[in-house]
Amino acid sequence: HRSTPNGVMMIVVNSAATSPAAAPPSATATPSPIPTQTPTQTQSQNLVPSNTPTSVIPGLSATPPPNPLYPLPPDVHAVQLDVVGRPQTLPLSCEARSAVDWAGYFGFNIDEIEFFGRLPLSDNPDVGFAGDVNGRWGQTPPNAYGVHAEPVAALLREYGVNAQARRELTWEDVHSEIAAGRPVLAWVVGHVWSRTHPVEYTASDDAKVIVAPYEHTVIVVGYDDENVFILDGRQVYLRERK
């Protein structure tokens, strides 16, 4: 069993479309920079959209669009999807920002603040947003934290996006999504830090939930022979594929 890169635990996938569609008109929130912290711990989750299965060709290679940060040698088999990312507006609104950027690739224009305002609230992040969105990054529930994949995917479906939360996918699963032209929304720790130190938390509903300090969301937009390409706000960086 090979896990997804660097301990990614949850994702949202969308198998409904193989290419982005034209986005309907809608208001757009004004973004602001994401918080930064010194790496100490890592964990992750992902969001991947899913729907009626479409043709997926694992291992498909494609020529990525030019990337000024990471130009690829011509002999490297790689895929890099053209997903537009923006910095999050609030200190802990990364899940909403990543979700609307991810949905935007599939042709949905959703306002980040509106999306955040429609998320349920709960001290159980598997159920809703835990803590204060304006709180300090790096804490765990019931303090300022965030929300996990399932509530985000459910809200995306209310907007018409064919989103499905998945856990414990293999790299081959994620590879197939990217190769088919579908980026993956992933829950990680920090900026995809390499060590994971999750903890178990008991919510007020008595549910046992795995949480991690510095929970964060990114979008997996591509890969080459050794790395995955991560879109984090506006920034694209590489993380070694393991």
C-alpha positions as CSV (number, residue, x, y, z in Angstrom):
1,H,0.0,0.0,0.0
2,R,1.7,3.2,-1.2
3,S,0.3,6.4,0.4
4,T,-0.1,9.7,-1.3
5,P,2.8,12.1,-1.2
6,N,4.1,13.2,2.2
7,G,1.3,11.8,4.3
8,V,-1.7,13.3,2.6
9,M,-4.7,11.9,4.3
10,M,-7.8,13.3,2.7
11,I,-8.6,14.6,-0.8
12,V,-11.5,15.9,-2.9
13,V,-11.7,14.6,-6.4
14,N,-14.0,15.3,-9.4
15,S,-14.2,12.8,-12.2
16,A,-17.1,14.6,-13.9
17,A,-15.1,16.6,-16.3
18,T,-11.8,16.2,-18.1
19,S,-11.3,19.9,-18.9
20,P,-12.4,23.2,-17.3
21,A,-15.6,24.8,-18.5
22,A,-16.5,28.4,-18.9
23,A,-17.2,29.9,-15.5
24,P,-20.5,31.7,-14.8
25,P,-20.3,35.3,-13.6
26,S,-20.1,35.9,-9.9
27,A,-18.5,38.1,-7.3
28,T,-15.0,37.5,-6.2
29,A,-13.5,38.0,-2.7
30,T,-10.4,40.1,-2.3
31,P,-7.6,37.8,-1.3
32,S,-4.9,38.3,1.3
33,P,-1.7,36.4,2.1
34,I,-1.8,33.0,3.7
35,P,-0.2,32.6,7.2
36,T,3.4,31.2,7.4
37,Q,4.9,29.2,10.2
38,T,8.1,27.4,11.0
39,P,7.6,23.7,10.1
40,T,7.2,21.4,13.0
41,Q,4.6,18.8,12.2
42,T,2.7,17.3,9.2
43,Q,-0.5,15.7,8.4
44,S,-2.9,15.9,5.4
45,Q,-6.2,15.3,3.8
46,N,-7.4,15.7,0.3
47,L,-10.5,16.7,-1.7
48,V,-11.0,15.1,-5.1
49,P,-14.1,15.6,-7.3
50,S,-15.9,12.5,-8.5
51,N,-18.9,11.6,-10.6
52,T,-19.9,9.1,-13.2
53,P,-16.6,7.4,-14.2
54,T,-14.9,8.7,-17.3
55,S,-12.0,7.3,-19.3
56,V,-8.9,7.5,-17.2
57,I,-5.5,6.5,-18.6
58,P,-3.0,5.9,-15.7
59,G,0.5,7.1,-16.6
60,L,-0.6,9.4,-19.4
61,S,2.1,11.9,-20.2
62,A,1.4,15.4,-21.5
63,T,3.4,18.5,-22.2
64,P,2.7,21.0,-19.4
65,P,2.2,24.7,-20.1
66,P,5.3,26.9,-19.5
67,N,6.0,27.4,-15.8
68,P,8.4,30.3,-14.9
69,L,9.1,28.7,-11.5
70,Y,9.9,25.2,-12.6
71,P,10.6,24.8,-16.3
72,L,10.7,21.1,-17.2
73,P,13.4,19.4,-19.2
74,P,12.0,18.0,-22.5
75,D,12.8,14.4,-21.6
76,V,10.8,14.4,-18.4
77,H,7.3,12.8,-18.5
78,A,5.1,15.3,-16.7
79,V,1.7,16.8,-16.3
80,Q,1.0,20.2,-15.0
81,L,-2.6,21.5,-14.9
82,D,-3.3,25.2,-15.4
83,V,-5.2,25.9,-12.1
84,V,-5.4,29.5,-10.9
85,G,-4.8,30.0,-7.2
86,R,-5.2,33.0,-5.0
87,P,-4.1,33.8,-1.4
88,Q,-6.8,33.2,1.3
89,T,-8.7,36.1,2.7
90,L,-8.9,35.2,6.4
91,P,-6.2,33.7,8.7
92,L,-7.8,30.2,8.7
93,S,-9.9,30.2,5.5
94,C,-7.5,28.0,3.5
95,E,-10.2,25.3,3.0
96,A,-12.7,27.8,1.5
97,R,-10.0,29.4,-0.7
98,S,-8.7,26.1,-2.0
99,A,-12.2,24.8,-2.6
100,V,-13.3,27.8,-4.7
101,D,-10.0,27.8,-6.7
102,W,-10.4,24.0,-7.3
103,A,-14.0,24.5,-8.4
104,G,-12.9,27.4,-10.6
105,Y,-10.8,25.0,-12.7
106,F,-14.1,23.1,-13.4
107,G,-15.9,26.2,-14.5
108,F,-17.5,27.3,-11.2
109,N,-17.0,30.9,-10.0
110,I,-17.7,30.9,-6.2
111,D,-16.9,33.7,-3.7
112,E,-14.5,32.6,-1.0
113,I,-16.2,34.5,1.9
114,E,-19.7,33.4,0.8
115,F,-18.5,29.8,0.7
116,F,-16.9,30.0,4.1
117,G,-20.1,31.6,5.5
118,R,-22.1,28.6,4.4
119,L,-19.9,26.0,6.0
120,P,-21.4,24.4,9.2
121,L,-19.8,25.1,12.5
122,S,-18.8,22.3,14.9
123,D,-16.0,21.5,17.3
124,N,-15.7,18.3,15.2
125,P,-13.9,19.2,12.0
126,D,-15.3,16.2,10.3
127,V,-18.7,17.8,10.7
128,G,-18.0,21.6,10.4
129,F,-15.5,24.4,10.9
130,A,-13.9,24.2,14.3
131,G,-12.8,27.3,16.1
132,D,-12.4,30.9,15.1
133,V,-11.4,31.6,11.5
134,N,-9.5,34.7,12.7
135,G,-7.5,32.6,15.2
136,R,-3.9,31.6,15.3
137,W,-2.7,28.9,12.9
138,G,-1.2,25.8,14.4
139,Q,-3.8,24.9,17.0
140,T,-6.1,21.9,17.3
141,P,-9.8,21.7,18.2
142,P,-11.7,23.0,20.1
143,N,-9.3,25.9,19.5
144,A,-9.0,27.7,16.2
145,Y,-8.4,25.0,13.6
146,G,-10.4,24.5,10.4
147,V,-12.6,21.9,8.7
148,H,-11.9,18.6,7.1
149,A,-12.8,17.2,3.6
150,E,-16.4,15.9,4.0
151,P,-18.2,19.2,4.9
152,V,-16.2,21.0,2.1
153,A,-17.2,18.4,-0.5
154,A,-20.8,18.4,0.6
155,L,-21.0,22.2,0.3
156,L,-19.3,22.1,-3.1
157,R,-22.0,19.7,-4.3
158,E,-24.6,22.3,-3.2
159,Y,-23.0,24.6,-5.7
160,G,-23.3,21.9,-8.4
161,V,-19.6,20.8,-8.3
162,N,-19.2,17.0,-8.4
163,A,-17.0,16.8,-5.4
164,Q,-16.3,13.7,-3.3
165,A,-14.1,13.4,-0.2
166,R,-11.7,10.5,-0.1
167,R,-9.2,9.2,2.4
168,E,-6.1,7.0,2.2
169,L,-5.8,7.1,-1.6
170,T,-2.7,5.6,-3.1
171,W,-0.3,7.7,-5.2
172,E,-1.5,5.7,-8.2
173,D,-5.1,7.0,-7.5
174,V,-4.0,10.6,-7.4
175,H,-1.7,10.1,-10.4
176,S,-4.7,8.9,-12.4
177,E,-6.7,11.9,-11.5
178,I,-4.0,14.3,-12.5
179,A,-3.3,12.4,-15.7
180,A,-7.0,12.6,-16.6
181,G,-6.8,16.4,-16.3
182,R,-8.4,16.7,-12.8
183,P,-6.5,18.5,-10.0
184,V,-6.8,17.1,-6.5
185,L,-7.7,19.2,-3.4
186,A,-5.5,17.9,-0.5
187,W,-5.4,18.4,3.3
188,V,-1.8,18.6,4.5
189,V,0.2,19.9,7.4
190,G,2.0,23.2,6.9
191,H,3.2,23.6,3.4
192,V,3.3,19.9,2.8
193,W,6.0,19.3,5.5
194,S,7.5,15.8,5.4
195,R,6.7,14.6,8.9
196,T,3.3,13.8,10.2
197,H,2.3,13.9,13.9
198,P,-1.4,13.6,14.1
199,V,-3.3,13.4,17.4
200,E,-6.6,11.9,18.3
201,Y,-9.2,14.4,19.6
202,T,-12.6,13.6,21.2
203,A,-15.2,16.1,20.1
204,S,-18.3,17.1,22.1
205,D,-20.3,14.5,20.1
206,D,-18.0,11.8,21.4
207,A,-16.5,11.2,18.0
208,K,-12.8,10.3,17.8
209,V,-11.2,12.5,15.2
210,I,-7.6,12.6,13.9
211,V,-6.4,16.2,13.8
212,A,-3.0,17.9,13.3
213,P,-1.4,21.2,14.2
214,Y,-0.9,23.4,11.2
215,E,-3.6,21.7,9.2
216,H,-3.7,23.3,5.7
217,T,-5.1,22.8,2.2
218,V,-3.4,22.8,-1.1
219,I,-4.1,21.7,-4.7
220,V,-2.1,19.0,-6.4
221,V,-1.8,20.2,-9.9
222,G,0.8,17.9,-11.5
223,Y,3.8,15.6,-11.4
224,D,7.0,14.6,-13.0
225,D,9.2,11.5,-12.7
226,E,10.1,12.3,-9.1
227,N,7.9,15.1,-7.7
228,V,4.4,16.4,-7.3
229,F,3.5,20.0,-8.1
230,I,1.7,21.8,-5.3
231,L,-0.4,24.9,-5.7
232,D,-0.5,26.8,-2.4
233,G,-2.3,30.1,-2.8
234,R,-0.6,31.6,-5.8
235,Q,2.7,29.8,-5.2
236,V,3.7,26.6,-7.0
237,Y,6.3,24.4,-5.4
238,L,7.6,20.8,-5.7
239,R,7.5,18.0,-3.1
240,E,9.2,14.7,-3.6
241,R,6.9,11.8,-4.5
242,K,7.1,9.0,-2.0
